[in-house]
Amino acid sequence: MSEQTQRQAYWIANLKLVALCLSIWFVVSYLFGIILVDQLNAIKLGGYGLGFWFAQQGSMYIFVVLIFFYANRMKKLDEKFNVHED
């Protein structure tokens, strides 16, 4: 595989990972916290509706989890394409 092809493959894999993380964050923060809030509020979590929880806390927790997920996956991706730091 040429260096240019390897760079393109690395960049495409990176963009797919970013798109996945942004899609998950969109679903959790926008759909669960705003659009589907009434349906999710039928489920109680700690005395509060699940939709309210996603709007107030859930999207932030998911964002932090996604940061660690992204860092872990990028480390593996860097090693796969041999662009990792020693």
GROMACS elastic network, one bead per residue, 0.5 to 0.9 nm:
[ bonds ]
;  ai    aj funct       b0    kb
    1     4     6  0.82887   500
    1     5     6  0.62875   500
    1     6     6  0.63231   500
    2     5     6  0.52331   500
    2     6     6  0.61423   500
    2     7     6  0.86422   500
    3     6     6  0.50172   500
    3     7     6  0.61388   500
    3     8     6  0.86373   500
    4     7     6  0.50888   500
    4     8     6  0.62405   500
    4     9     6  0.86548   500
    5     8     6  0.50913   500
    5     9     6  0.61596   500
    5    10     6  0.85628   500
    6     9     6  0.50897   500
    6    10     6  0.60963   500
    6    11     6  0.85768   500
    6    81     6  0.72446   500
    7    10     6  0.50661   500
    7    11     6  0.61192   500
    7    12     6  0.85724   500
    7    81     6  0.83463   500
    8    11     6  0.50990   500
    8    12     6  0.60887   500
    8    13     6  0.85377   500
    9    12     6  0.51349   500
    9    13     6  0.61148   500
    9    14     6  0.85256   500
    9    81     6  0.86951   500
   10    13     6  0.51735   500
   10    14     6  0.61460   500
   10    15     6  0.86819   500
   10    77     6  0.75783   500
   10    78     6  0.81607   500
   10    80     6  0.89434   500
   10    81     6  0.66556   500
   11    15     6  0.61376   500
   11    16     6  0.86078   500
   12    15     6  0.50693   500
   12    16     6  0.61820   500
   12    17     6  0.86334   500
   13    16     6  0.51421   500
   13    17     6  0.62877   500
   13    18     6  0.87236   500
   13    77     6  0.78667   500
   14    17     6  0.51453   500
   14    18     6  0.62407   500
   14    19     6  0.86134   500
   14    74     6  0.75117   500
   14    77     6  0.79347   500
   15    18     6  0.50257   500
   15    19     6  0.60293   500
   15    20     6  0.85151   500
   16    19     6  0.50394   500
   16    20     6  0.61189   500
   16    21     6  0.86652   500
   17    20     6  0.50862   500
   17    21     6  0.62601   500
   17    22     6  0.86208   500
   17    70     6  0.73785   500
   17    73     6  0.80109   500
   17    74     6  0.83699   500
   18    21     6  0.51655   500
   18    22     6  0.60917   500
   18    23     6  0.84574   500
   18    70     6  0.78034   500
   19    22     6  0.51468   500
   19    23     6  0.59519   500
   19    24     6  0.85850   500
   20    23     6  0.51166   500
   20    24     6  0.62523   500
   20    25     6  0.86323   500
   21    24     6  0.52422   500
   21    25     6  0.61892   500
   21    26     6  0.85771   500
   21    63     6  0.87900   500
   21    66     6  0.64011   500
   21    67     6  0.86477   500
   21    69     6  0.85635   500
   21    70     6  0.74207   500
   22    25     6  0.50209   500
   22    26     6  0.59840   500
   22    27     6  0.85803   500
   22    66     6  0.89129   500
   23    26     6  0.50310   500
   23    27     6  0.61869   500
   23    28     6  0.86273   500
   24    27     6  0.52064   500
   24    28     6  0.62182   500
   24    29     6  0.85480   500
   24    62     6  0.84704   500
   24    66     6  0.84842   500
   25    28     6  0.51879   500
   25    29     6  0.58858   500
   25    30     6  0.79860   500
   25    59     6  0.70303   500
   25    62     6  0.69886   500
   25    63     6  0.65332   500
   25    66     6  0.79667   500
   26    29     6  0.53248   500
   26    30     6  0.53676   500
   26    31     6  0.68767   500
   26    32     6  0.87481   500
   26    59     6  0.88918   500
   27    30     6  0.56876   500
   27    32     6  0.62604   500
   27    33     6  0.85062   500
   28    31     6  0.59643   500
   28    32     6  0.50196   500
   28    33     6  0.65576   500
   28    54     6  0.69731   500
   28    55     6  0.84769   500
   28    58     6  0.74213   500
   28    59     6  0.57820   500
   28    62     6  0.75436   500
   29    32     6  0.58967   500
   29    33     6  0.50999   500
   29    34     6  0.73333   500
   29    54     6  0.68578   500
   29    55     6  0.65084   500
   29    58     6  0.76680   500
   29    60     6  0.83190   500
   29    62     6  0.87430   500
   30    33     6  0.52923   500
   30    34     6  0.52979   500
   30    35     6  0.65918   500
   30    36     6  0.85737   500
   30    55     6  0.82496   500
   30    59     6  0.87065   500
   31    34     6  0.55512   500
   31    36     6  0.56733   500
   31    37     6  0.78069   500
   32    35     6  0.62273   500
   32    36     6  0.50795   500
   32    37     6  0.58337   500
   32    40     6  0.73693   500
   32    50     6  0.86594   500
   32    51     6  0.61082   500
   32    52     6  0.89329   500
   32    54     6  0.62852   500
   32    55     6  0.73066   500
   32    59     6  0.87453   500
   33    36     6  0.66920   500
   33    37     6  0.55258   500
   33    40     6  0.87990   500
   33    50     6  0.88193   500
   33    51     6  0.55422   500
   33    52     6  0.67700   500
   33    53     6  0.78713   500
   33    54     6  0.51013   500
   33    56     6  0.78944   500
   33    58     6  0.83119   500
   33    59     6  0.77034   500
   34    37     6  0.53916   500
   34    38     6  0.85543   500
   34    51     6  0.77445   500
   34    52     6  0.88982   500
   34    54     6  0.88326   500
   34    55     6  0.69684   500
   35    38     6  0.78610   500
   35    39     6  0.89675   500
   36    39     6  0.55112   500
   36    40     6  0.61893   500
   36    41     6  0.85944   500
   36    51     6  0.70440   500
   37    40     6  0.51440   500
   37    41     6  0.59370   500
   37    42     6  0.89724   500
   37    49     6  0.84242   500
   37    50     6  0.76468   500
   37    52     6  0.67221   500
   37    54     6  0.82809   500
   37    55     6  0.80441   500
   38    41     6  0.52033   500
   38    42     6  0.71188   500
   38    49     6  0.86797   500
   38    51     6  0.67013   500
   38    52     6  0.88401   500
   39    42     6  0.58295   500
   39    43     6  0.80363   500
   39    50     6  0.88405   500
   39    51     6  0.74772   500
   40    43     6  0.56424   500
   40    44     6  0.83461   500
   40    49     6  0.66772   500
   40    50     6  0.51999   500
   40    52     6  0.81128   500
   40    54     6  0.89815   500
   41    44     6  0.66111   500
   41    45     6  0.89944   500
   41    48     6  0.75842   500
   41    52     6  0.66448   500
   41    53     6  0.86440   500
   42    49     6  0.62703   500
   42    50     6  0.73273   500
   42    51     6  0.82971   500
   43    48     6  0.82516   500
   43    49     6  0.56952   500
   43    50     6  0.55159   500
   43    51     6  0.80870   500
   44    47     6  0.56790   500
   44    48     6  0.52976   500
   44    50     6  0.55995   500
   44    51     6  0.88890   500
   45    48     6  0.53145   500
   45    49     6  0.60188   500
   45    50     6  0.56920   500
   45    53     6  0.74562   500
   46    49     6  0.81894   500
   46    50     6  0.88816   500
   48    51     6  0.84602   500
   48    52     6  0.67807   500
   48    53     6  0.68087   500
   49    52     6  0.52817   500
   49    53     6  0.63360   500
   49    54     6  0.88169   500
   50    54     6  0.61821   500
   50    55     6  0.85875   500
   50    58     6  0.89054   500
   51    54     6  0.51651   500
   51    55     6  0.62205   500
   51    56     6  0.86581   500
   51    58     6  0.89610   500
   52    55     6  0.50726   500
   52    56     6  0.60916   500
   52    57     6  0.82237   500
   52    58     6  0.87997   500
   53    56     6  0.51873   500
   53    57     6  0.54129   500
   53    58     6  0.58125   500
   53    59     6  0.86131   500
   54    57     6  0.54974   500
   54    59     6  0.56423   500
   54    60     6  0.84278   500
   55    58     6  0.63892   500
   55    59     6  0.64601   500
   55    60     6  0.87910   500
   56    59     6  0.72182   500
   56    60     6  0.78518   500
   57    60     6  0.55325   500
   57    61     6  0.63727   500
   57    62     6  0.87493   500
   58    61     6  0.51333   500
   58    62     6  0.60362   500
   58    63     6  0.84354   500
   59    62     6  0.51184   500
   59    63     6  0.60275   500
   59    64     6  0.87343   500
   60    63     6  0.50021   500
   60    64     6  0.63657   500
   60    65     6  0.86983   500
   61    64     6  0.52387   500
   61    65     6  0.62618   500
   61    66     6  0.85798   500
   62    66     6  0.60100   500
   62    67     6  0.86328   500
   63    67     6  0.63080   500
   63    68     6  0.89494   500
   64    67     6  0.51120   500
   64    68     6  0.66625   500
   64    69     6  0.86882   500
   65    68     6  0.53439   500
   65    69     6  0.61149   500
   65    70     6  0.85824   500
   66    70     6  0.58602   500
   66    71     6  0.84046   500
   67    70     6  0.51914   500
   67    71     6  0.61801   500
   67    72     6  0.86156   500
   68    71     6  0.51037   500
   68    72     6  0.61043   500
   68    73     6  0.85660   500
   69    72     6  0.52049   500
   69    73     6  0.61258   500
   69    74     6  0.85007   500
   70    73     6  0.51576   500
   70    74     6  0.59374   500
   70    75     6  0.84753   500
   71    74     6  0.51577   500
   71    75     6  0.61646   500
   71    76     6  0.87785   500
   72    75     6  0.51878   500
   72    76     6  0.65088   500
   72    77     6  0.86986   500
   73    76     6  0.51203   500
   73    77     6  0.60633   500
   73    78     6  0.85233   500
   74    78     6  0.58765   500
   74    79     6  0.84332   500
   75    78     6  0.51195   500
   75    79     6  0.62780   500
   75    80     6  0.86228   500
   75    84     6  0.70993   500
   76    79     6  0.51309   500
   76    80     6  0.61071   500
   76    81     6  0.87291   500
   76    84     6  0.86743   500
   77    81     6  0.62668   500
   77    82     6  0.83027   500
   77    83     6  0.84582   500
   77    84     6  0.84323   500
   78    81     6  0.53139   500
   78    82     6  0.57378   500
   78    85     6  0.83409   500
   79    83     6  0.62372   500
   79    84     6  0.53258   500
   79    85     6  0.86791   500
   80    83     6  0.79115   500
   80    84     6  0.85351   500
   81    84     6  0.79146   500
   82    85     6  0.87986   500
